[in-house]
């Protein structure tokens, strides 16, 4: 039986924090759960570039009797995403043994840190709206989001040859979500069936015009009087979120690290001692970058 030492106890504490951290973060993500996440357990540094492969385009050849096949040389393209975001949330726990004994207390410490990281990721992803230039922006700033605009957005993605099997998403701000809920045909059971009842009673739109509709507090707003809300309609492969591991600190430097990885998402958890406050200090950090993968698979929807 292995003896309990300060070293393996410290590792156990960090692992416990790591287990609690990632599910809490994932639960606060909206955009982060919809885009194409590219994660590999490779060590990287801020500023490194990740090449995300994009499937090439090929054509079908009608081979006549006695004919021969046409060999194609597809060009496998890549989208470069720079790992230019190293974000962290640090907090102190005065009595770490009490936290280990009471798991709810640990979640109380972890929750604000995870919310802060999730908000930063969401804000960066929503900030990509201006890079979708292949399709003309739809809607008018400062006006109500209408059924016709949502219908046009879906048509744009269809014309861009987004596969029918690919999920399509519409992320809007709170006001836009409210406007969609008040479209008469989609807000009453008599005209929209179960979907209308869900919108009326539960307040959730669910699926509209082949879009899964979500709301985010980080939809970007530009201009003044009237303000333009830059909502975004896209398929999963339109946006990439690349995440890589950060190196662990050198042994014997007074810090213990552990990785938390789940569903193509990963973070590092560090624990060190803070002598000035006589407490344990925890840092949760992520190294990531985000960018547009397929420009024509996204469209700005203004309101």
N, C-alpha and C positions, 0 to 999 in steps of 0.2 A: 504494500500500500504506500503510495507516494505521500511524503510529508508535506504539510502546509507551510509554505514559506512566504515571505513578503513579496517575493518576485512573482510567484504564480498567483498569489492573491490579487496583486495589482493587475495582472493580465486578465484574471477572471472578472474584475470590476469593469475594465474597459470593454470586454466582450459583452457584458450585460448591457452597458450603455449603447454599444453598437447595435445590438439586437433591437433595442427600443427605438433607436434613432430613425432608421430607414423607413419602417412602416409609417411612422408619424409624418415623415417628409412626403412620402408618396401620396398620403391621404389629403395633403393640402395642394397638390399639383392639379392644374387643369390642362393647360397647354403641354406641360411636361409629360403628361400621360397620353397625349394624342399624336405627337410627332414621332418621327423615326429616330429612335435612340440608338446611338452607336457607342457601345461600351466594350472595352477590352481591358483585362487585368494587367496592362502594361504600365510601367512607370513612365511618367512624363513630367515636364516642367512647364510652367506658364510661358506662353509664347510659342510652344511647339505647334506644328501643323499636322492635321489628320486628313488623309485623303479618303473620302467616302465614295465607294464605287457606285456608278449609276448604270443600270442595264442599257445596253446599246439598242438601236433601232435596226430591225431587219425586215426584208421584204419577201413576199411569197413568189415563187417562180412556177409558172405553168409549164410543166415539162411535157412536150409533145412526144408522140410515139417515135421511138428511135432517137430521141434527143438526149441530152446530157444535163446533169445538174449544174447549177450556177453556184460556184463557190463564193461565199461572201466573206469579207474581212471586216467584221464589225469592230468599231472603235469603242472600246470600253472606256467611257469617260469617268472622270472623278470630280467631285466637288470638294474644294479645300475649305476646311473649317479650322480656324486658329483657336487654340486653347488659351484664350485671353481673359478668362474669368476665373480667378482664384478667390472664392468667397468663404468666409468663416463666421461662425457664431461661437462665442466663448462665454462660459459662465462658471461660477464657483459654487462648490457645495461644502459648507463648513464641516458637517459630520457625514462622511460618505458611508459609514457603517449603518447609520440609521436609514439612509436611502436604500441600501441593499436589502435591509429587512422589510421595508415598506415599499413595494414596487410602485404604488400609486404616487408616492412622493417623487420617485424618479421621473415619472411621466410629467409631473408638475414642473420639474426643471427643464425637461427636454422640449416640451411643447412650444414655448416661445422661441427657442433656438431654431426649431424645425420650420416654424412659420416664417421666420426671417429669411432663411435660405430659400424656401419655396417661393416667397414673394420676389426675390431677386431673379430666380430662374424664370418665373412667369413674366416678369417685366421685360427681360431681355428677349424672350421669344416673341412677345407681342410687339416689340420694337422692330421686328423684321418686316412689318407690313409694307413699309415704303420700298422694299427691295423687290416686291412683286410688280414688275413693270410690263410683263408680256401681255397681260390682259388689261384693257381699259377699266379704271375704277368705276364701280356702279354706285348708284344712289347719289344723293346730294347732302352736303354737310348742313347740319342744323334743321333737317327735316325728319319726319317720322319714317321709320323703317317699315316698308310695305311688303305685302305678299309678292307683288310684281318684281321687286328688286331681288328678293330671295330666289324667285323662279329664274330670273336672268342669270344669277350667280351659278345656279346648278347647270344651266344651259352652257355657260362659258366653260365649265369644267368638263362637260360632256364633249364639247367641240375640241377641247385640248386632249381628248382621248384618255381621260382618266378611266381606268378599267371599271366596268360595272360592279365587279366584286370588291373594289376598294372602298373603304369607308370614307365618307366625306363629312367634314365638320364645319360648323358655323359658330364662331366665337364672337359674342357681342357683349356690350356693357350692360349694366343693370337697366338703364332706360330702354335700350333696344329690346332686351328680353321682355320687358313689360309691354312694349308696343306689339311684339309678336303674339303675346298671350291674348291681346285684345282684338286680334283679327277675328271678326265675327264667325266665320266659317270654321275656325279652329279652336274656338273657346266654348263651344256648346255641344252637349252630348247629341242633340238632335241632328246636327250637321256634320260632326266629326267623330261620332261614336266614342269609343273608349278613350282615344287620344284627347278628344275635347273634354271629357270628364276629368281626365288626369290634369289637364291644364287649368280647368276651372277649380277643382278641389285641392289637388296637391301642389299646384303652382308650377309644375314642370311641363315643358313643351315636348321633350323627348325627340321625336323625329319629325321634320317638316321639310317637304319638297326634297326628300332623299338626303337631307342634312341631319346629322345629330347636332342638336343645338345646345350650346353651353354658354354660360355667362362668366365673365371675368372682371375683376375690379381693376385690371391692369391694361385694359384696352386703351390705346394711346389716343389722346385728344390734342388737336392742333388748332391754331387760329384763335381769334377773339371776335365775339359778336357777329355772326353766330359761330359757336365752336363746332368743329368737325370731329365726329367720332369715327375712328378708323377701325371698324370691325373687319374680321378676316374670315373668308371662306377658303377651304383648302382640303387637299387629300393628305394622308399620312406621309407620303414620300415627298411632299412639297418642302418640308422643313426637316433639318437634321439637328440633333442635339448630341454632340460628341463628349464623352466623359472618360477620363483616364485616372489611373491611380497616382497618388502623390507618394513619394518615398517616405519610409518610416525614419524616425530620428535615429542617430547612431546609438548603439548600446552604451549604457553607462552615462548618458548625458542627462539623466533625471526625468525622462519622459517615456511613457509607454504608449504604443499605438496599436490600433486594430482596424481592419477594414470591414465595412458593412456594404454588402452587394446584393442586389435583388432586382430582377427584371430589367437588365441592361441599364442599371443605375448603380453608382457606387460612391462611397464617401469614406473619409478617414476620420477616426476618432482618436484624439490625443488626450492623455491624462498626465498632469505634472503637479508638483507641489508648489504652492505659493506661500513662501515664508513670511511675507509681509502681513498676510491675513490669516495665516495658520489654517489654510483650507486647501482642498484639492481643486485644481483648475482643469476644466474640460473644454476642449476645442473640437468642434465638428466642422470640417472643411471639405470643399468640393472643387475640383479642377475641371472646367468644362468650356465649351465653345458652341455657338449655334450659328446656323446659316441656312440660306435657301439652297435646296437641292434641285428642285424642278420648278423653274420660274413660272411656267404656264399652268402649273397645277394649283395655283393659288390666285385669288382675286380680292382686291380691296372692296369692302362694302361700306360705304359711307352713310352716316346718318347724323 
